[in-house]
């Protein structure tokens, strides 16, 4: 998988996240209108929707933590490989010279870490069923 594919998949995930948030917001609006119109069941359903939104938010936070851990692992591997190519398991020669395959791997690591996805994850960018949406449900 190349860096462009990773970035593309990440953008698609962000788009889907926005669609989920919009769908929840739309449903919350309908339920709020019904509750204000006297539908007693709508208030209960609105509370259920809020609980579902909180569950989705927790899942998104865990996904973000996982992606940050993977990114951190790649950063550590890149730093270890740069400091000691033989010990890092990326090849190398006993004299400490770079193994021919190392350049390609280091380039791939650098490309991943500097990709849009890599930078977004490093900065803590995640997904967005946020507090604003959850608070607006009630």
N, C-alpha and C positions, 0 to 999 in steps of 0.2 A: 504494500500500500504506500502511495507516495504522499508528500506533504499537501499537495493540492486536494487530494481526495479527503484527507483528514479535515482540512479547512472547510471543504464543501459539506461534509457530513456534520460538522459542528454548526455551520450556518443553518442547515436543515433542521437540526435539533433545536436551535434557537427559534426558528420560525414556528415549529410545532409547539414549542413552549408558549409562544405568543398566542397561538390559536387556542390552546387549552385555557389560558387566562381569559381570553375574550369570550369563549363559550361559557365559562363559569360566571363571568361578569354579566353576560346576557341573561343567563338563567336566574342569577341573583336578582337582577332588576325585575324580571317577571314575577318572581316570588314576592318581592317587596311590594310590588303594585297590588298583587292579589291579597297580601296580608293587610295592606292599608285599605283595601276594598271590603274587608270584613271576612275574608276566607281564613278561618281558624287553622285549618290544616297547613296553609301556606307558611305560617310562622314556624311550625314544627319542621317543615321541609327545608326552610331557610337555615335553621340550626343544623340540620343534617348536611346541607351543602357546605356550611362553614367547616364542619368537621372533616368533610372530604377534602376541602381546600387545604386545611392544616396538614392532612395526611400527605397530600401531593407535595406540599412545601417541604415537609420532612424528607420525603424521598428525593426531591431535587437537591436538598442540602447534602444528603448522603452521596448522591451522584457526583456533586461538585467536589466533595472531600476525596472520593475515589480518584477522580481525574487529577486532582492536585497531587495525590500520592504517587500516581503513575508519572506525572510530570517531574516530581521531585526525584523519583528513582532514575529517570533518564538524565536529569541534571547531575546527580551523583555519579552515574556511570561515565558521563562525559568528562567530569572533573578527574575521576580516577584514571581514565584512559589518557588524559592529557598529562597527568602527573607521572604515571608509570605504565606505559603501554603493555609491558609484559605481565605485570601483576594484575592488571585490570581484566585480563583475559581477552584482550582485543588483538592479540598477536604482537609481534615485535621480534627483535633479534636479541640474543644474549648480550650484545654490546650496547643495547639500549636504543638502537636505531629503529626507525619506524618500519613496520611490516608493510608491504605494498597494499594489503587489504585495509589497513588502518585508516588511510586517508579517506576512503569511501565511507567507512563506518562513521568516522568523526564528522564527515560532511553531512551524513544523514542525521546524526544526533544534533548537530548545529542547526540544520534545516528544520528539524522538528521543534527544537527549543525556541527558534526564532520565527516560527510560523504564527499566523494569526491565532490559531487555536492554542499553541504553546504559550504565547504572551498573554492571552485572555485568561487561561487557567492559572498561570503564575500570578497574575494580578488579583486573582480571586473571583473573576467573573464567573457567574454561575447561571442559573436559570431563574425564572422570575415569577412564581406565584408568590407575590410579596405581601407584606403586611398591609399595604394599601388596599389590595383586593380583599383580603380576609377581613379587615376592619370595616370595609364598606358593606359587607354582607349583613352586618347587624346594624 
